[in-house]
Amino acid sequence: MKLLLTDSGIKNASIQDVLVDLLGKPIAESSAWMRESGLAELLPSLPDMVYVGLSAGSVVMTPRVGEEFVGWKPPAGGDRALGVVDVSIFPHLDHPACPDNTMAAAERWAARITGPAYAIDEQTAIKVAGGAVEVVSEGHWKLF
């Protein structure tokens, strides 16, 4: 078993490099693995399961990642994610460690995403239960 235990996820290049080393492949390739292994198809059949996603772990559950967040593309190309939920997520809105994740950048990203899309900061979560989407926030966010 390999573990990467962090306070707040992948917050800098050093931690990201360690994660890539542990995975033995690019991070984005993990969503392809989830499809190929059958896990993506299995998840919706587990109604009592609670999944907590952090950063990319949240984004991978959406229909599309957005070209801005794709560092590796599957052989078929594109920015398709697992599509377990019907909304897309722009994470780390206005976070000091992510200077490119501004509201203006989120607006450009959302213009290219099909379907509902949320820009969320570190104080915001999106709850999805029974098909209903609810934003829980003590920070700032925007629905596009």
Backbone as ProteinMPNN parsed JSONL, in Angstrom:
{"seq_chain_A": "MKLLLTDSGIKNASIQDVLVDLLGKPIAESSAWMRESGLAELLPSLPDMVYVGLSAGSVVMTPRVGEEFVGWKPPAGGDRALGVVDVSIFPHLDHPACPDNTMAAAERWAARITGPAYAIDEQTAIKVAGGAVEVVSEGHWKLF", "coords_chain_A": {"N_chain_A": [[0.846, -1.171, 0.0], [0.46, 2.241, -0.757], [0.71, 5.491, 0.535], [-0.237, 8.911, 0.634], [-0.279, 11.408, 2.673], [-1.817, 14.35, 3.407], [-2.324, 17.768, 4.484], [-4.065, 19.519, 3.123], [-4.503, 18.484, 0.578], [-3.145, 18.421, -2.779], [-1.026, 20.802, -2.864], [1.274, 22.026, -3.822], [4.074, 21.971, -6.131], [6.009, 20.103, -5.305], [4.614, 18.237, -3.712], [2.831, 17.333, -5.646], [4.63, 16.137, -7.441], [5.523, 13.992, -5.865], [3.144, 12.55, -5.644], [2.7, 11.809, -8.346], [4.947, 10.189, -8.639], [4.308, 8.134, -6.791], [1.988, 7.123, -8.015], [2.998, 6.322, -10.439], [2.371, 7.211, -12.921], [0.858, 9.853, -14.922], [-1.286, 12.128, -13.097], [-3.877, 12.702, -14.124], [-4.433, 10.433, -15.542], [-5.561, 8.677, -13.793], [-8.36, 8.918, -13.746], [-9.036, 7.7, -16.128], [-8.241, 5.118, -15.498], [-10.15, 4.539, -13.534], [-12.45, 4.303, -15.086], [-11.72, 2.193, -16.859], [-11.313, 0.062, -15.09], [-13.834, -0.457, -14.208], [-14.818, 0.728, -11.953], [-15.983, 3.281, -12.143], [-18.487, 2.741, -13.302], [-19.587, 1.191, -11.294], [-19.877, 2.869, -9.03], [-22.362, 4.524, -9.079], [-24.196, 2.564, -8.369], [-24.117, 2.185, -5.687], [-25.917, 3.191, -3.395], [-25.832, 3.925, -0.662], [-23.32, 4.727, -0.137], [-20.945, 7.197, 0.795], [-19.098, 9.548, -0.771], [-16.243, 11.462, -0.521], [-14.745, 13.998, -2.083], [-11.662, 15.609, -2.805], [-10.344, 18.368, -4.228], [-8.904, 17.369, -7.157], [-10.09, 14.929, -6.769], [-12.727, 15.578, -6.477], [-13.302, 16.832, -8.909], [-12.949, 14.744, -10.746], [-15.299, 13.307, -10.614], [-17.134, 14.636, -12.13], [-18.828, 15.499, -15.297], [-17.112, 16.713, -17.184], [-13.767, 17.929, -17.198], [-12.53, 20.193, -18.199], [-10.444, 21.891, -20.433], [-8.446, 23.464, -19.288], [-7.548, 22.161, -17.034], [-6.412, 19.794, -17.786], [-3.695, 17.85, -17.866], [-2.752, 15.589, -18.947], [-3.836, 13.662, -21.643], [-6.203, 11.17, -22.518], [-5.806, 8.455, -24.914], [-7.981, 8.724, -26.67], [-8.415, 11.392, -26.514], [-9.669, 14.635, -25.392], [-11.527, 15.98, -22.526], [-13.04, 14.511, -20.844], [-14.541, 13.348, -17.861], [-15.617, 11.215, -15.153], [-18.404, 11.532, -14.886], [-20.233, 10.996, -12.829], [-21.69, 12.788, -11.353], [-23.853, 15.508, -12.372], [-22.774, 18.033, -12.745], [-20.116, 20.385, -13.373], [-16.888, 21.292, -12.006], [-14.925, 24.025, -11.036], [-12.159, 24.264, -9.28], [-10.558, 25.63, -6.259], [-10.972, 28.422, -6.292], [-9.821, 31.697, -6.495], [-7.658, 31.158, -4.779], [-4.646, 31.698, -2.964], [-2.453, 30.011, -3.557], [-3.016, 29.192, -6.061], [-2.777, 31.094, -8.395], [-3.809, 31.444, -10.969], [-6.422, 30.691, -10.875], [-8.759, 32.473, -11.001], [-11.832, 34.425, -10.772], [-12.391, 35.485, -13.281], [-10.988, 33.676, -14.919], [-12.451, 31.397, -14.309], [-14.91, 32.085, -15.429], [-14.259, 32.096, -18.167], [-13.592, 29.386, -18.455], [-16.074, 28.173, -17.8], [-17.622, 28.998, -19.946], [-16.936, 27.235, -21.902], [-17.773, 24.811, -21.017], [-20.249, 22.312, -21.045], [-23.448, 22.298, -19.66], [-24.428, 22.619, -16.136], [-22.134, 24.455, -14.143], [-19.819, 24.985, -11.554], [-17.864, 27.373, -9.842], [-15.728, 27.133, -7.184], [-14.504, 27.966, -3.908], [-12.06, 27.307, -1.276], [-13.643, 27.11, 0.952], [-16.033, 26.013, 0.317], [-18.418, 23.527, -0.553], [-19.969, 21.022, -2.578], [-22.91, 19.436, -2.305], [-24.37, 16.454, -3.268], [-27.174, 14.586, -3.474], [-29.479, 12.074, -4.041], [-29.854, 13.074, -6.59], [-30.266, 15.772, -6.231], [-28.716, 18.935, -6.068], [-26.772, 20.831, -3.888], [-25.296, 23.729, -2.613], [-22.902, 24.209, -0.147], [-21.563, 26.577, 1.84], [-19.136, 28.716, 3.314], [-17.729, 30.54, 2.152], [-16.897, 31.818, -1.044], [-18.534, 31.417, -4.198], [-19.716, 30.478, -7.481], [-22.404, 29.819, -9.656], [-22.584, 28.83, -12.953]], "CA_chain_A": [[0.0, 0.0, 0.0], [1.166, 3.516, -0.8], [-0.116, 6.555, 1.094], [0.233, 10.289, 0.609], [-1.131, 12.041, 3.676], [-1.608, 15.792, 3.34], [-3.234, 18.636, 5.221], [-5.078, 20.126, 2.254], [-4.413, 18.004, -0.798], [-1.959, 18.681, -3.583], [-0.937, 22.261, -2.788], [2.477, 22.572, -4.436], [4.707, 21.097, -7.118], [6.724, 19.011, -4.637], [3.627, 17.212, -3.343], [2.333, 16.76, -6.892], [5.67, 15.248, -7.951], [5.502, 12.773, -5.056], [1.95, 11.804, -6.041], [2.972, 11.203, -9.653], [5.893, 9.109, -8.379], [3.573, 7.028, -6.172], [1.074, 6.554, -9.006], [3.745, 5.745, -11.542], [1.786, 7.731, -14.16], [0.264, 11.18, -14.702], [-2.463, 12.154, -12.226], [-5.119, 12.667, -14.9], [-4.648, 9.082, -16.03], [-6.32, 7.911, -12.8], [-9.78, 8.852, -14.115], [-9.127, 6.661, -17.157], [-8.172, 3.841, -14.787], [-11.432, 4.305, -12.858], [-13.378, 3.81, -16.118], [-11.26, 0.905, -17.368], [-11.449, -0.968, -14.059], [-15.244, -0.675, -13.904], [-15.201, 1.45, -10.741], [-16.882, 4.39, -12.496], [-19.831, 2.179, -13.5], [-20.041, 0.641, -10.023], [-20.185, 3.909, -8.039], [-23.779, 4.894, -8.972], [-25.004, 1.461, -7.833], [-23.872, 2.117, -4.246], [-26.695, 4.343, -2.918], [-25.535, 4.294, 0.723], [-21.931, 5.154, -0.054], [-20.658, 8.633, 0.82], [-17.798, 9.821, -1.371], [-15.754, 12.808, -0.239], [-13.687, 14.33, -3.021], [-10.835, 16.767, -2.483], [-9.675, 18.9, -5.403], [-9.08, 16.503, -8.323], [-11.016, 13.869, -6.377], [-14.069, 16.098, -6.747], [-13.412, 17.109, -10.34], [-13.022, 13.495, -11.504], [-16.673, 12.807, -10.587], [-17.952, 15.479, -13.002], [-18.83, 15.051, -16.691], [-15.957, 17.258, -17.897], [-12.773, 18.617, -16.389], [-12.175, 21.468, -18.824], [-9.084, 21.819, -20.986], [-7.499, 24.157, -18.41], [-7.076, 21.281, -15.969], [-5.972, 18.524, -18.349], [-2.259, 17.783, -18.09], [-2.556, 14.363, -19.717], [-5.068, 13.321, -22.354], [-6.287, 9.772, -22.906], [-5.6, 8.286, -26.354], [-9.151, 9.217, -27.398], [-8.427, 12.846, -26.384], [-10.77, 15.231, -24.652], [-11.44, 16.303, -21.103], [-14.135, 13.782, -20.202], [-14.289, 12.73, -16.559], [-16.467, 10.045, -14.914], [-19.821, 11.837, -15.073], [-21.069, 10.464, -11.747], [-22.601, 13.903, -11.056], [-24.21, 16.249, -13.585], [-22.217, 19.387, -12.702], [-18.66, 20.48, -13.465], [-16.337, 22.071, -10.895], [-13.688, 24.798, -11.151], [-11.742, 24.295, -7.872], [-9.536, 26.546, -5.734], [-11.274, 29.778, -6.751], [-9.126, 32.802, -5.817], [-6.741, 30.67, -3.742], [-3.304, 32.266, -3.155], [-1.535, 29.029, -4.138], [-3.456, 28.943, -7.438], [-3.031, 32.45, -8.881], [-4.551, 31.438, -12.236], [-7.812, 30.289, -10.632], [-9.53, 33.679, -10.7], [-13.209, 34.398, -11.25], [-12.339, 35.707, -14.732], [-10.599, 32.397, -15.521], [-13.598, 30.498, -14.14], [-15.921, 32.478, -16.421], [-13.791, 31.59, -19.473], [-13.727, 27.928, -18.372], [-17.497, 27.819, -17.823], [-18.154, 29.261, -21.285], [-16.624, 26.077, -22.745], [-18.313, 23.608, -20.376], [-21.67, 22.077, -21.287], [-24.17, 21.957, -18.436], [-24.159, 23.454, -14.965], [-20.735, 24.474, -13.721], [-19.603, 25.767, -10.338], [-16.537, 27.782, -9.389], [-15.806, 27.065, -5.722], [-13.276, 28.223, -3.161], [-11.705, 26.302, -0.269], [-14.661, 27.089, 2.009], [-17.281, 25.636, -0.341], [-18.599, 22.137, -0.965], [-21.186, 20.753, -3.334], [-23.566, 18.22, -1.822], [-25.255, 15.835, -4.249], [-27.876, 13.447, -2.869], [-30.744, 11.822, -4.718], [-29.927, 13.912, -7.775], [-30.363, 17.188, -5.862], [-27.43, 19.599, -5.868], [-26.85, 21.905, -2.895], [-24.011, 24.344, -2.291], [-22.678, 24.481, 1.271], [-20.429, 27.488, 1.737], [-18.817, 29.84, 4.187], [-16.804, 31.301, 1.319], [-17.564, 32.34, -2.23], [-18.719, 30.478, -5.287], [-20.625, 30.971, -8.518], [-23.006, 28.855, -10.583], [-22.646, 29.335, -14.329]], "C_chain_A": [[0.892, 1.234, 0.0], [0.217, 4.588, -0.288], [0.569, 7.898, 0.877], [-0.725, 11.06, 1.503], [-0.818, 13.532, 3.711], [-2.607, 16.53, 4.214], [-4.376, 19.096, 4.329], [-4.958, 19.686, 0.807], [-3.114, 18.393, -1.466], [-1.815, 20.192, -3.74], [0.31, 22.854, -3.428], [3.109, 21.525, -5.348], [5.427, 19.916, -6.473], [5.777, 17.879, -4.265], [3.08, 16.549, -4.601], [3.35, 15.786, -7.48], [5.699, 13.931, -7.187], [4.293, 11.917, -5.434], [2.156, 11.107, -7.379], [3.935, 10.034, -9.495], [5.194, 7.893, -7.771], [2.657, 6.33, -7.172], [1.817, 5.819, -10.113], [3.208, 6.177, -12.897], [1.209, 9.11, -13.875], [-1.033, 11.1, -13.893], [-3.75, 11.995, -13.014], [-5.434, 11.273, -15.422], [-5.479, 8.254, -15.051], [-7.802, 7.873, -13.118], [-9.989, 7.822, -15.214], [-9.097, 5.286, -16.498], [-9.502, 3.526, -14.115], [-12.484, 3.809, -13.85], [-13.0, 2.398, -16.544], [-11.456, -0.22, -16.36], [-12.901, -1.313, -13.76], [-15.721, 0.073, -12.675], [-16.19, 2.572, -11.048], [-18.316, 3.904, -12.688], [-20.414, 1.663, -12.193], [-20.524, 1.723, -9.053], [-21.666, 4.281, -7.959], [-24.67, 3.795, -8.383], [-24.835, 1.29, -6.322], [-24.589, 3.278, -3.562], [-26.364, 4.787, -1.495], [-24.096, 4.783, 0.916], [-21.86, 6.68, -0.001], [-19.234, 8.8, 0.298], [-17.431, 11.258, -1.036], [-14.573, 13.06, -1.17], [-12.953, 15.574, -2.573], [-10.112, 17.172, -3.757], [-9.932, 17.997, -6.613], [-10.017, 15.336, -8.025], [-12.465, 14.283, -6.517], [-14.278, 16.249, -8.247], [-13.585, 15.826, -11.148], [-14.444, 12.929, -11.55], [-17.604, 13.552, -11.547], [-17.952, 14.953, -14.437], [-17.584, 15.49, -17.467], [-15.054, 18.015, -16.939], [-12.564, 20.044, -16.902], [-10.721, 21.412, -19.241], [-8.037, 22.462, -20.076], [-6.869, 23.236, -17.377], [-6.56, 19.939, -16.481], [-4.482, 18.598, -18.633], [-1.893, 16.57, -18.922], [-3.871, 14.048, -20.391], [-5.056, 11.839, -22.686], [-6.113, 9.649, -24.416], [-6.769, 8.815, -27.193], [-9.242, 10.741, -27.345], [-9.546, 13.333, -25.492], [-10.508, 15.436, -23.179], [-12.549, 15.617, -20.312], [-13.677, 13.191, -18.875], [-15.316, 11.601, -16.382], [-17.954, 10.308, -15.086], [-20.742, 11.239, -14.025], [-22.083, 11.517, -11.3], [-22.807, 14.703, -12.342], [-23.7, 17.683, -13.609], [-20.702, 19.315, -12.853], [-18.156, 21.451, -12.401], [-15.016, 22.725, -11.29], [-13.201, 24.982, -9.714], [-10.78, 25.435, -7.542], [-9.722, 27.988, -6.214], [-10.583, 30.819, -5.869], [-8.222, 32.357, -4.673], [-5.335, 31.217, -4.004], [-2.314, 31.298, -3.806], [-1.873, 28.706, -5.595], [-3.782, 30.287, -8.099], [-3.795, 32.524, -10.201], [-6.03, 31.114, -12.055], [-8.652, 31.475, -10.157], [-10.969, 33.523, -11.181], [-13.248, 34.619, -12.765], [-11.956, 34.42, -15.462], [-11.743, 31.397, -15.425], [-14.69, 30.816, -15.157], [-15.535, 31.99, -17.815], [-13.95, 30.077, -19.542], [-15.186, 27.528, -18.535], [-18.115, 28.033, -19.197], [-17.914, 28.082, -22.224], [-17.162, 24.761, -22.184], [-19.801, 23.503, -20.704], [-22.327, 21.692, -19.969], [-23.791, 22.852, -17.284], [-22.7, 23.326, -14.525], [-20.587, 25.419, -12.536], [-18.137, 26.125, -10.199], [-16.637, 27.833, -7.871], [-14.448, 27.354, -5.088], [-13.08, 27.133, -2.107], [-12.724, 26.177, 0.856], [-16.02, 26.641, 1.48], [-17.263, 24.159, -0.697], [-19.888, 22.038, -1.769], [-21.716, 19.412, -2.863], [-24.498, 17.726, -2.926], [-25.856, 14.601, -3.595], [-29.218, 13.287, -3.571], [-30.937, 12.69, -5.946], [-30.025, 15.4, -7.488], [-28.977, 17.745, -5.566], [-27.631, 20.766, -4.909], [-25.445, 22.428, -2.627], [-23.981, 24.638, -0.797], [-21.43, 25.351, 1.321], [-20.359, 28.491, 2.874], [-17.825, 30.741, 3.457], [-17.527, 31.904, 0.144], [-17.515, 31.328, -3.36], [-19.639, 31.112, -6.322], [-21.111, 29.802, -9.356], [-23.079, 29.511, -11.949], [-23.737, 28.599, -15.092]], "O_chain_A": [[1.931, 1.274, 0.659], [-0.962, 4.59, -0.643], [1.794, 8.003, 0.929], [-1.862, 11.329, 1.115], [0.308, 13.93, 4.008], [-3.618, 15.965, 4.631], [-5.535, 19.063, 4.741], [-5.284, 20.453, -0.1], [-2.111, 18.66, -0.804], [-2.408, 20.79, -4.638], [0.4, 24.073, -3.566], [2.729, 20.355, -5.337], [5.45, 18.828, -7.049], [6.088, 16.706, -4.473], [2.884, 15.334, -4.624], [2.972, 14.72, -7.966], [5.88, 12.871, -7.785], [4.405, 10.695, -5.534], [1.817, 9.933, -7.523], [3.766, 8.999, -10.141], [5.447, 6.759, -8.177], [2.558, 5.103, -7.183], [1.332, 4.824, -10.652], [3.549, 5.579, -13.917], [1.082, 9.5, -12.714], [-1.78, 10.127, -13.994], [-4.628, 11.23, -12.613], [-6.59, 10.97, -15.714], [-6.044, 7.232, -15.439], [-8.462, 6.886, -12.794], [-11.013, 7.138, -15.231], [-9.843, 4.39, -16.893], [-9.941, 2.376, -14.121], [-13.322, 2.981, -13.494], [-13.85, 1.509, -16.588], [-11.741, -1.352, -16.754], [-13.182, -2.335, -13.134], [-16.915, 0.059, -12.376], [-17.136, 2.787, -10.29], [-19.259, 4.582, -12.281], [-21.63, 1.7, -12.009], [-21.492, 1.502, -8.325], [-22.198, 4.35, -6.851], [-25.786, 4.077, -7.945], [-25.365, 0.34, -5.746], [-23.945, 4.256, -3.184], [-26.603, 5.946, -1.158], [-23.715, 5.199, 2.01], [-22.627, 7.368, -0.676], [-18.287, 8.255, 0.863], [-18.23, 12.17, -1.249], [-13.531, 12.414, -1.057], [-13.558, 16.493, -2.022], [-9.341, 16.384, -4.306], [-11.076, 17.875, -7.05], [-10.664, 14.812, -8.931], [-13.343, 13.432, -6.66], [-15.308, 15.841, -8.786], [-14.305, 15.827, -12.146], [-14.76, 12.146, -12.445], [-18.743, 13.134, -11.751], [-17.17, 14.062, -14.767], [-17.064, 14.745, -18.297], [-15.517, 18.657, -15.996], [-12.437, 20.983, -16.116], [-9.867, 20.941, -18.49], [-6.875, 22.057, -20.086], [-5.768, 23.506, -16.896], [-6.299, 19.037, -15.686], [-4.05, 19.319, -19.533], [-0.827, 16.536, -19.537], [-4.925, 14.158, -19.765], [-4.025, 11.301, -23.09], [-6.257, 10.64, -25.132], [-6.562, 9.299, -28.305], [-10.058, 11.33, -28.053], [-10.283, 12.538, -24.908], [-9.439, 15.119, -22.657], [-12.946, 16.085, -19.244], [-12.593, 12.619, -18.766], [-15.832, 11.085, -17.373], [-18.701, 9.383, -15.404], [-21.916, 10.997, -14.304], [-23.202, 11.18, -10.914], [-22.025, 14.584, -13.285], [-24.161, 18.477, -14.429], [-20.081, 18.311, -12.505], [-18.896, 22.324, -11.946], [-14.111, 22.071, -11.807], [-13.778, 25.788, -8.985], [-10.261, 26.109, -8.431], [-8.749, 28.684, -6.505], [-10.745, 30.818, -4.649], [-8.038, 33.094, -3.704], [-4.876, 31.204, -5.147], [-1.424, 31.732, -4.537], [-1.107, 28.028, -6.279], [-4.953, 30.583, -8.336], [-4.371, 33.564, -10.519], [-6.809, 31.252, -12.998], [-9.184, 31.47, -9.046], [-11.282, 32.588, -11.919], [-14.058, 34.001, -13.456], [-12.53, 34.105, -16.504], [-11.978, 30.631, -16.36], [-15.325, 29.905, -15.688], [-16.391, 31.522, -18.565], [-14.389, 29.541, -20.56], [-15.499, 26.637, -19.324], [-19.043, 27.316, -19.572], [-18.609, 27.941, -23.231], [-17.017, 23.713, -22.813], [-20.525, 24.497, -20.645], [-21.808, 20.845, -19.242], [-22.945, 23.736, -17.42], [-22.119, 22.241, -14.535], [-21.156, 26.51, -12.519], [-17.264, 25.283, -10.412], [-17.521, 28.494, -7.326], [-13.398, 27.035, -5.645], [-13.835, 26.162, -2.054], [-12.666, 25.226, 1.636], [-17.043, 26.866, 2.126], [-16.234, 23.611, -1.09], [-20.78, 22.877, -1.643], [-21.055, 18.383, -3.005], [-25.313, 18.486, -3.451], [-25.136, 13.68, -3.209], [-29.993, 14.237, -3.684], [-32.07, 13.009, -6.307], [-29.884, 16.213, -8.401], [-28.167, 17.103, -4.897], [-28.535, 21.583, -5.085], [-24.513, 21.647, -2.435], [-24.908, 25.234, -0.249], [-20.357, 24.922, 0.896], [-21.368, 29.031, 3.327], [-17.172, 31.591, 4.063], [-18.628, 32.437, 0.285], [-16.601, 30.51, -3.464], [-20.259, 32.146, -6.073], [-20.341, 28.913, -9.72], [-23.583, 30.627, -12.082], [-23.957, 28.872, -16.272]]}, "name": "protein", "num_of_chains": 1, "seq": "MKLLLTDSGIKNASIQDVLVDLLGKPIAESSAWMRESGLAELLPSLPDMVYVGLSAGSVVMTPRVGEEFVGWKPPAGGDRALGVVDVSIFPHLDHPACPDNTMAAAERWAARITGPAYAIDEQTAIKVAGGAVEVVSEGHWKLF"}
